[in-house]
Amino acid sequence: MSDIKVYALSTCVHCKHAKEYLEDHQIPYDCTHVDFLSGEERNQVMDIVRKLNPAVSFPTIVIGDKVIVGFRREEIEEALSKCEKK
C-alpha cells in the first residue's frame, strides 16, 4: 500500500477523528502536526499543504495520488481500497 500522509493541527477535532479512524483500522500513516513546527520547517510544510490544498484546511490527507481535505470517511475508504488494488 502507498504511504499515507496526514497534515493536521493538534487542536483540530476533524484531524483527531481522521487519525482515530486510521488507527482503529490499523492503517499505518505518517502525521505532521503543522502547529508544532516553526521557522523554515513550518514554511516548507505549509508550502506542501498549500499545493495539495489551496484552502489550507485540516486535515489534509494524502493516500496514494488522492488528496482528501477534512475527515471524509467514504473518500478515505475509497482511496484506501484503490491503493490496496495496486
Buried (B, 14 or more C-beta within 10 A) or exposed (E): EBEBBBBBBEEBEBBBBBBEBBEEEEBEBEBBBBBEBEEEEBEEBBEBBEEBBEEEBBBBBBBBEBBBBBBBEEBBEBBBEBBEEE
